[in-house]
Amino acid sequence: MRRNVIISADGSATMYMEDIGEHYHSVSGALEESVHIFINNGLKRIYNDSVNCRKEINILEMGFGTGLNTLLTICHIVNLSSDSTIAPGVNYTAVEKYPLTPEEYHLLNHSEVIFKSALFPNLSENKIKSIQESMISAKWDEISEIIPGFYLNKIGEDFTQFYGIKGVDLVYYDAFSPNVQPELWSREIFERVAQMCSPGATLVTYSSKGSVKEALRASGFIVKRFKGINGKRHNVSAQLPL
């Protein structure tokens, strides 16, 4: 895998995969894109200032990638907690076929850019860096407690072969585009995702391609568009019936 670090328009780093000619995040703003799609239109729907009484939340990410979505998720949750203790607990499973090397992860500037963005005013730069380092150093294919109550399982596997969990409440679907990985945007895959989810679960993704929406609907999801960011007209939120 030939990958290069690229600084996107908002100053945050992404990676460019030379083999397939794709970026891991939008070059128009990697941080802005992740916050808009996965945090504001995903996580905040189930975890915000009025956290409900459920005992735990299960999140599945298709494509751990640079770890940016995971880092933002932890930062959002910790920012809401005065003592950095999460209640309810969060189980976060990320599936990635081609993990970055430790050296590549350490080239990313996400902790610095997140701190400067003031997205999470209750977090110091050292706290964000500590979270990022814990994520990077967590062993693959093992469950690691990144901070109290947040359990991360980074799974090094092809998502087309992944069947492993149940009871998912929120899906971050962040695979490479349907143009280069069409097999990851098929009805078969989304049906499998639906089988892993709880009733009422939400899936959010950057792609609003017609074939993606059709595959989601055919898999039992109720599909809605929301306003895009950085020049993209729409992104997609899909929910399973209760």
C-alpha positions, -999 to 999 in steps of 0.1 A, spaced: 0 0 0 15 33 -11 1 61 10 11 98 14 0 124 40 -20 152 25 -30 184 43 -67 192 35 -81 227 32 -90 230 69 -55 222 79 -62 186 90 -43 157 76 -56 129 54 -39 101 35 -38 95 -2 -39 59 -14 -18 59 -46 -29 23 -56 -65 33 -61 -62 71 -64 -84 79 -34 -82 101 -3 -92 88 31 -111 121 38 -122 151 18 -93 173 7 -117 202 11 -116 196 48 -110 163 65 -119 174 100 -150 194 89 -163 164 69 -159 140 97 -175 163 123 -204 171 100 -213 136 89 -203 113 117 -206 134 148 -232 160 141 -255 138 120 -246 105 136 -233 104 172 -253 134 185 -285 116 176 -279 90 202 -253 106 225 -256 142 235 -262 164 265 -294 145 273 -280 110 273 -308 85 275 -310 57 301 -297 28 280 -269 9 296 -245 10 267 -241 22 231 -226 0 203 -209 17 173 -196 0 142 -172 18 119 -166 5 84 -130 16 78 -109 27 108 -86 45 83 -67 73 100 -87 70 132 -102 105 129 -138 94 133 -129 74 164 -109 102 179 -137 127 174 -162 103 189 -142 98 221 -135 136 223 -172 144 220 -181 120 248 -153 130 271 -161 167 265 -196 161 279 -183 143 310 -169 164 339 -148 135 352 -139 117 319 -160 87 329 -185 76 303 -220 66 313 -234 47 296 -205 27 283 -195 27 246 -184 -4 226 -167 8 194 -158 -18 167 -138 -6 137 -131 -29 108 -101 -21 86 -85 -44 60 -54 -22 54 -44 -5 87 -19 23 87 15 16 102 23 32 136 48 55 117 20 66 94 -4 73 123 22 95 140 24 116 109 -12 128 113 -19 161 130 -54 154 142 -49 160 179 -33 194 172 -60 205 147 -89 193 169 -75 213 199 -71 245 178 -106 241 164 -121 246 199 -147 219 191 -142 204 226 -136 233 250 -133 210 280 -104 190 266 -67 201 268 -43 195 239 -25 169 261 -58 151 268 -66 148 231 -30 137 223 -33 111 250 -65 97 236 -50 96 201 -19 78 213 -40 52 232 -60 45 201 -29 41 179 -11 19 204 -42 -3 211 -36 -38 198 -55 -50 168 -81 -77 172 -83 -71 210 -107 -50 230 -89 -21 247 -104 4 272 -92 37 258 -107 58 286 -130 45 314 -161 31 298 -150 34 261 -140 0 246 -123 -1 212 -119 -32 191 -99 -26 159 -104 -56 137 -80 -62 108 -103 -79 84 -120 -75 50 -155 -62 57 -169 -85 31 -159 -114 54 -170 -97 86 -200 -111 105 -189 -106 141 -213 -84 162 -249 -78 171 -268 -50 187 -252 -21 168 -269 13 174 -249 35 151 -229 27 119 -202 50 105 -200 38 69 -167 53 56 -154 29 30 -136 41 -1 -160 53 -28 -184 31 -47 -164 38 -78 -133 19 -65 -149 -5 -40 -184 -12 -54 -185 -45 -35 -187 -26 -2 -218 -6 -13 -240 -35 -24 -273 -47 -11 -256 -79 2 -233 -59 24 -260 -36 37 -283 -65 45 -255 -80 66 -250 -46 83 -287 -45 90 -285 -80 106 -258 -67 130 -280 -37 141 -306 -32 167 -341 -20 157 -340 18 151 -302 18 144 -288 46 123 -262 45 95 -245 76 83 -223 79 52 -208 105 29 -221 89 -3 -254 99 -17 -250 80 -49 -283 66 -63 -272 30 -63 -261 33 -26 -295 47 -15 -312 19 -35 -291 -8 -19 -298 7 16 -336 8 9 -336 -28 -4 -318 -38 29 -346 -24 50 -333 11 58 -353 42 56 -331 66 37 -329 104 42 -305 129 28 -290 158 48 -272 188 35 -236 182 25 -205 202 33 -174 214 14 -191 215 -20 -210 182 -16 -248 186 -20 -259 158 2 -249 131 26 -270 101 37 -286 90 70 -304 57 70 -324 42 98 -339 8 105 -375 7 116 -381 3 154 
